[in-house]
Amino acid sequence: MNFPRQVVQLLLCAGFVVPACSHAQVDPEKRQLFHLGYNQSLQGLGPVAAYAFYYLNIPDWPREGQTLRLAVAPVYLDSELAFREALGPQTHLAFGAAGGGFADGQSEVRGGKFIKEESYNGHGGEVSASVYHRFNPEAQIPLNAVLRLAGHYSDYQRSSLTAAGFTLPADTGTLRTRAGLRFGGREPLLTPNAALELSAWYEGDFRSNGGRYGLAGDRVTEAQSHLFWGRALFAYKMPEREDYFSVSFTGGTSLNADRLSGYKLGAALPMSAEFPLSLPGYYFQEITARQFGLMGGLYTLPLDARKRWSVTGFAATAVVDYVGGMSQPGDWHSGVGGGLGYAAADKVWEVTLGYAYGVDAIRTGGRGAHTIGFVAQYDLEARRTRKKAPEPEVGPEKSRGLERLFRGIFGR
């Protein structure tokens, strides 16, 4: 079994949550997935915390030896055409294009407050070229490398609430580089049958226009910034009982990180990015960090014999070093929560409604924040497979998903 690329985690919805797209290899499986997610704060007003996207991957299309990947959100599109083994055995070449509205905007959250007067919209587009290489084609668990070069352009615009005295960052072109090694990987499913990942990454942004902006030039966009991070992840669904658990650790540091390029932590939106930095109970991207360490996990327990209803508990904790100008009292942030889930008998779709509490989130009157939300998934290819070959009414779910998605490491 293979673990091709960790696919596109496009996130944008009726609003302003933006996609993060990067891949570690070319996906050999046909995929059609719909994902929805939403968080609503019960205290204060935060940035829109939602995603809605359709993911399509078609191997051997438009021609044999090529793979088309497409991710579509309401006002954003990400695409890539890969030429398998174009540069030699196990070395693939791909060209991508992405762009749309609101992807490059900034929602200023500082000290637990969403400051709309210092927030603004940003629209952008990107073209890219990527090289993917697998080092161990005969191994059960793959080791993949990615090298990517992208040209990105950002156009910043005021929202209806941006303060008149607030100067926007200069529109800018960015040369973006990424390099990474990934051992294993994860499917793009809410509860993949199995996942194992150890990965390390570098990303550099080189802007054509840096400089000061904001209120009397009180903040800056750096001419270049560099991010270094890694992730360790393990997830498993027990074949008979279908209990599901996952644990992960993600840590990163940076050079010259600013408000736009720093690490953003917050909310509980598992498909909102390739590397979602979730903090249950917090606003979306509430914490902007120069460096961080984040540990999280969840456990899902079926409630009935047919495994349709389930209950989930989850938690995360992080220690952070803030980007300049974004600091607040305390370096530790933790959140906990739980949810009630329901899945169709054929496992084609599933939805979980949940509640989360941000233990250390700053709100009016002190610490502690409450949110409610949901996540949902629909797998169109699983539905078609079900029609062709019905499975037993009760039994282990087959592994379906991406390999920005990957196959289960415990068998095909």
C-alpha positions in Angstrom: 0.0 0.0 0.0 1.1 3.5 -0.7 1.0 6.8 1.2 0.9 9.3 -1.6 0.7 13.0 -0.9 -1.0 14.7 1.9 -3.4 16.6 -0.2 -5.0 19.9 -0.5 -6.6 21.2 2.6 -8.5 24.0 1.0 -10.4 25.9 3.5 -12.5 28.8 2.7 -16.1 29.2 3.2 -18.8 31.8 2.6 -16.2 34.0 3.9 -12.7 34.4 4.8 -11.0 31.2 6.0 -8.2 30.6 3.5 -6.7 27.5 1.9 -3.3 26.1 2.7 -2.1 23.9 -0.1 1.0 21.8 -0.3 1.7 18.2 -1.2 4.2 15.5 -0.5 3.5 13.2 -3.5 1.2 12.6 -6.4 -2.1 10.9 -5.3 -2.7 7.6 -7.3 -6.3 7.1 -6.2 -9.5 8.7 -7.6 -11.0 10.9 -4.9 -14.2 13.0 -4.6 -14.7 14.5 -1.2 -16.8 17.2 0.3 -15.8 18.8 3.6 -17.7 21.3 5.8 -16.7 22.8 9.2 -17.8 25.6 11.4 -17.1 27.0 14.8 -19.2 29.6 16.6 -18.0 31.5 19.6 -20.4 31.9 22.5 -18.5 34.8 23.9 -17.5 37.8 21.9 -17.3 38.1 18.1 -14.4 36.4 16.4 -13.3 36.0 12.8 -15.3 33.7 10.5 -14.2 30.1 11.4 -15.5 27.9 8.7 -14.5 25.9 5.6 -16.3 24.3 2.7 -14.5 22.6 -0.2 -14.8 19.9 -2.8 -11.7 17.8 -3.5 -11.2 15.9 -6.8 -8.3 13.8 -7.8 -8.3 11.9 -11.1 -5.3 9.7 -12.0 -4.6 9.1 -15.7 -6.5 12.2 -16.8 -6.5 14.0 -19.1 -4.0 11.5 -20.4 -2.4 8.3 -19.1 0.5 9.1 -16.8 -1.0 12.4 -15.7 -3.0 13.2 -12.6 -5.3 16.1 -12.1 -5.9 17.5 -8.7 -8.6 20.1 -8.0 -9.9 21.7 -4.9 -12.8 24.2 -5.0 -14.1 26.4 -2.3 -16.8 29.1 -2.7 -14.4 31.8 -3.8 -11.1 30.0 -4.2 -9.7 27.4 -6.6 -6.5 25.3 -6.3 -5.4 23.0 -9.0 -2.4 20.9 -10.1 -1.5 18.7 -13.0 1.2 16.1 -12.3 3.3 14.2 -14.9 4.2 11.0 -13.2 7.8 9.8 -13.5 8.5 12.8 -15.8 12.0 13.2 -14.2 12.8 9.5 -13.7 11.5 6.5 -11.7 9.5 7.6 -8.7 10.1 11.3 -9.5 7.1 13.4 -10.6 6.8 16.9 -12.0 3.7 19.0 -11.4 2.4 22.5 -12.3 -0.2 24.3 -10.3 -2.4 27.3 -10.3 -4.5 28.8 -7.4 -6.2 32.0 -6.6 -9.4 33.7 -5.5 -10.9 36.1 -3.0 -10.1 36.8 0.6 -7.3 34.2 0.7 -4.6 36.8 1.8 -6.7 38.9 4.2 -5.8 39.5 7.8 -8.1 39.2 10.8 -6.4 41.0 13.7 -6.9 39.1 17.0 -4.9 40.5 19.9 -5.3 39.9 23.6 -8.5 37.9 23.0 -10.2 40.7 21.0 -11.1 40.6 17.3 -10.1 44.1 16.2 -12.1 44.8 13.0 -10.7 48.3 12.6 -7.2 46.7 12.0 -8.4 43.9 9.8 -8.5 43.9 6.0 -9.2 41.8 3.0 -6.6 40.3 0.7 -7.0 38.6 -2.7 -4.4 36.7 -4.5 -3.2 34.2 -7.1 -0.3 31.8 -7.5 1.4 29.6 -10.0 3.8 26.8 -8.9 6.1 24.0 -10.0 6.8 21.0 -7.8 9.0 17.9 -7.8 7.9 14.9 -5.8 10.1 11.9 -5.2 9.6 8.7 -3.3 12.8 7.1 -1.9 11.5 3.7 -1.0 9.0 2.4 -3.6 9.1 -1.2 -2.2 8.5 -0.2 1.4 5.2 -0.5 3.2 5.5 3.0 4.6 6.7 5.5 2.1 9.3 8.2 2.5 8.6 11.1 0.2 10.3 14.4 -0.6 8.8 17.6 -2.1 10.5 20.6 -3.6 8.2 23.5 -4.6 8.7 26.9 -6.1 5.8 29.3 -6.4 5.1 32.8 -7.5 2.3 34.5 -5.5 0.7 37.9 -5.8 -1.3 39.6 -3.0 -3.7 42.5 -3.4 -4.8 44.1 -0.1 -8.1 46.0 0.2 -10.0 47.7 3.0 -13.1 46.0 4.5 -16.1 48.2 5.3 -14.8 48.4 8.9 -11.1 49.0 8.4 -10.2 52.3 10.2 -9.6 55.3 7.9 -6.2 55.9 9.6 -5.0 52.3 9.1 -2.5 52.0 6.2 -2.7 48.7 4.4 0.4 46.6 3.6 1.8 47.3 0.1 0.5 44.9 -2.6 3.3 42.5 -3.2 4.7 39.6 -5.2 6.2 36.8 -3.2 8.6 34.1 -4.3 7.7 31.1 -2.1 9.9 28.0 -1.7 9.1 24.8 0.2 11.1 21.7 0.9 10.0 18.7 3.0 10.4 15.1 3.9 7.4 13.0 5.0 7.6 9.4 6.3 4.1 8.0 6.1 1.1 10.3 5.9 -2.6 10.8 6.6 -5.8 10.4 4.6 -8.0 13.4 4.2 -10.8 11.8 6.2 -12.2 12.9 9.6 -11.5 9.3 10.9 -9.1 7.5 8.6 -8.6 3.8 9.4 -4.9 4.4 10.1 -2.3 7.0 9.8 1.3 7.4 10.8 3.5 10.4 9.9 6.9 11.8 10.8 7.7 14.9 8.7 10.0 17.9 8.6 9.5 21.1 6.5 11.0 24.4 5.5 9.2 27.3 3.8 10.6 30.6 2.8 8.8 33.8 1.6 10.7 36.4 -0.3 8.5 39.5 -0.9 9.0 42.2 -3.5 7.5 44.8 -1.2 8.1 44.8 2.5 7.9 47.8 4.9 5.7 49.4 7.5 2.0 49.7 7.6 -0.8 49.8 10.2 -1.5 52.7 12.6 1.3 55.2 12.1 3.6 52.4 10.8 3.4 50.4 14.0 3.9 47.1 12.2 6.0 45.7 9.5 6.0 43.1 6.7 9.4 41.5 6.5 11.2 41.4 3.1 11.8 37.7 3.8 10.7 35.2 6.4 11.6 31.5 7.0 9.6 28.8 8.7 10.8 25.4 10.0 8.4 22.9 11.5 7.8 19.2 11.9 5.0 16.8 12.9 4.6 13.4 14.5 1.1 11.8 14.2 -0.5 8.5 14.8 -4.2 7.6 14.3 -5.9 4.2 14.3 -9.5 2.8 14.1 -9.9 -0.5 15.8 -11.2 -3.0 13.1 -14.0 -4.6 15.1 -15.1 -2.1 17.8 -14.3 0.9 15.5 -13.0 3.0 18.4 -10.9 5.7 16.9 -8.0 7.6 18.4 -5.4 10.0 17.2 -2.4 11.8 18.8 -0.1 14.4 17.3 2.7 16.7 18.1 3.6 19.7 15.9 6.4 22.1 16.6 7.9 25.0 14.7 10.3 28.0 14.8 11.0 30.8 12.4 13.2 33.7 11.3 11.8 37.1 10.7 8.2 36.0 11.1 5.6 38.8 11.1 1.8 39.0 11.5 1.3 37.7 8.0 3.8 34.8 8.0 3.7 33.7 11.6 2.1 30.4 12.8 -1.6 30.8 13.5 -3.2 28.7 16.2 -6.9 28.4 17.2 -10.3 26.8 16.7 -11.1 23.2 16.1 -11.3 22.8 12.3 -9.5 19.5 11.4 -9.6 20.0 7.7 -8.8 23.7 7.6 -5.2 23.3 6.6 -2.6 20.7 5.7 -1.2 21.2 9.2 -4.2 22.5 11.3 -2.9 24.1 14.5 -6.1 23.5 16.5 -6.9 24.9 19.9 -10.4 24.0 20.9 -12.5 26.9 22.3 -10.4 29.6 20.8 -11.1 32.0 17.9 -9.9 30.9 14.5 -6.2 31.8 14.2 -6.4 33.7 17.6 -2.7 33.1 18.5 0.1 34.3 16.2 3.4 32.7 17.1 7.0 33.0 16.2 7.6 29.5 17.5 5.4 26.9 19.2 4.9 23.4 20.4 1.4 21.9 20.1 0.2 18.5 21.3 -3.4 17.3 20.7 -5.5 14.1 20.6 -9.0 12.7 20.5 -10.8 9.5 21.2 -14.1 8.4 19.5 -16.3 5.7 21.0 -19.2 4.1 19.1 -22.5 4.1 21.1 -24.6 1.5 19.3 -24.1 -1.9 17.7 -24.3 -0.6 14.2 -21.6 2.0 14.8 -23.8 4.9 13.6 -23.8 7.0 16.8 -20.5 7.9 18.5 -19.2 10.2 21.2 -15.8 12.0 20.9 -13.5 13.7 23.4 -10.6 15.9 22.4 -8.0 18.2 23.9 -4.9 20.2 22.9 -2.3 22.2 24.6 0.4 24.5 23.3 3.3 26.6 24.4 4.1 29.6 22.2 6.5 32.5 21.7 4.5 35.3 20.1 5.2 37.3 17.0 6.2 40.9 17.9 3.2 43.0 18.7 0.9 40.0 19.3 2.0 39.0 22.8 -0.4 38.5 25.7 0.0 37.3 29.3 0.9 33.7 29.5 2.7 31.4 27.1 0.5 28.3 27.6 -2.8 27.7 25.8 -5.1 24.7 26.3 -8.5 23.6 25.2 -10.8 20.7 25.6 -14.1 19.5 24.2 -16.5 16.8 23.1 -19.0 15.9 20.5 -21.8 13.6 19.4 -21.4 12.1 15.9 -23.6 10.2 13.4 -22.5 8.3 10.3 -24.5 6.7 7.6 -24.8 2.9 7.5 -22.5 2.8 4.4 -20.0 5.3 6.0 -20.4 7.5 2.9 -21.1 10.6 5.1 -20.6 11.5 8.7 -21.2 14.6 10.9 -20.2 15.5 14.4 -21.7 18.3 16.5 -19.4 19.5 19.3 -18.7 21.9 22.2 -15.2 23.2 23.1 -13.8 25.2 26.0 -10.7 27.3 25.6 -9.2 27.1 29.1 -6.6 29.9 28.8 -8.4 32.1 26.2 -8.6 35.7 27.3 -12.2 37.1 27.2 -14.0 39.9 29.0 -14.0 39.1 32.7 -11.0 36.8 32.7 -9.9 33.4 31.2 -12.1 30.8 29.5 -14.1 30.7 26.2 -16.9 28.6 24.9 -17.6 27.5 21.3 -20.0 25.2 19.5 -19.5 23.8 16.0 -19.7 20.9 13.6 -17.6 19.0 11.0 -19.0 17.0 8.2 -17.7 14.8 5.4 -19.2 13.2 2.3 -17.2 10.7 0.2 -18.7 10.4 -3.3 -16.3 7.7 -4.4 -17.1 5.6 -1.4 -20.8 5.9 -2.4 -20.0 4.6 -5.9 -17.9 1.8 -4.6 -20.7 0.8 -2.3 -23.1 0.6 -5.2 -20.8 -1.7 -7.1 -19.9 -4.0 -4.3 -22.1 -3.8 -1.2 -20.4 -4.5 2.1 -21.8 -6.4 5.0 -24.3 -4.3 7.0 -22.0 -4.5 10.1 -18.3 -4.6 9.6 -15.0 -2.7 9.5 -15.0 0.3 7.3 -12.8 0.2 4.2 -10.0 2.7 4.0 -11.0 5.5 1.7 -9.2 8.7 1.2 -6.3 10.7 -0.1 -2.8 9.7 0.0 -2.6 16.8 0.9 -3.9 12.0 1.4 -3.0 8.5 2.1 -3.8 4.9 2.5 -4.0 3.1 5.8 -0.7 1.7 6.8 -2.2 -1.4 8.3 -3.2 -3.0 5.0 -5.0 -2.4 1.7 
